[in-house]
Amino acid sequence: MILGSKPIGPEGGHLAGRALLKELYEAHLGTAMPEIKITPRGKPYFEGSNVHFSISHTKDHVFCALFTRPVGLDAEEADREINLRLAEKILSAPEKERFDAAEDKREALLRLWVLKESYSKLTGRGIGNYLKTTDFDPYSPKIQCIDGCYVAVLEEGDTYA
């Protein structure tokens, strides 16, 4: 898997993400990046390619993953404020237990959120279809802290829900 990141410039998150994708694709595969297509549910992909990607941006950073299997990536600034009442709406029972036991509830909820968003991007099903059916651990090794952001990268073939 290839994972890249960079600060967002004046072009904004969407354009910075596409630029990083192009940079990683061409640097690591040695060929021009193909056209990006979009599924009916909004998941971007390269038609007829075995290269898969996922992009996420925060207010200050953009992240991109390239892989030979479907991949989902999400990032959030680690210092982002989040309403802890959101836990009741989005966490499954096992996740809520882990959240309740966490010393730093804001951190635990942000980490669970990036896992759920990554899963949404991996499956392309949309976030509302599974919020309370996953069984994620906020301290999963699938989450890294990069440039002050929690970054979760999930790949097809592993079990997540």
Salt bridges, closest charged atoms under 4 A:
GLU23 OE1 - LYS6 NZ 3.86
GLU26 OE2 - LYS22 NZ 3.02
GLU35 OE2 - LYS37 NZ 3.88
GLU47 OE1 - LYS37 NZ 3.91
ASP60 OD2 - LYS59 NZ 2.81
ASP74 OD1 - LYS121 NZ 3.70
GLU76 OE1 - ARG80 NH1 2.68
GLU77 OE2 - HIS61 ND1 3.17
GLU88 OE2 - LYS96 NZ 3.15
GLU95 OE1 - LYS116 NZ 2.77
ASP100 OD1 - LYS96 NZ 2.74
ASP135 OD1 - ARG98 NH1 2.78
GLU155 OE2 - ARG69 NH2 2.42
GLU155 OE1 - LYS142 NZ 3.97
ASP158 OD2 - LYS142 NZ 3.21
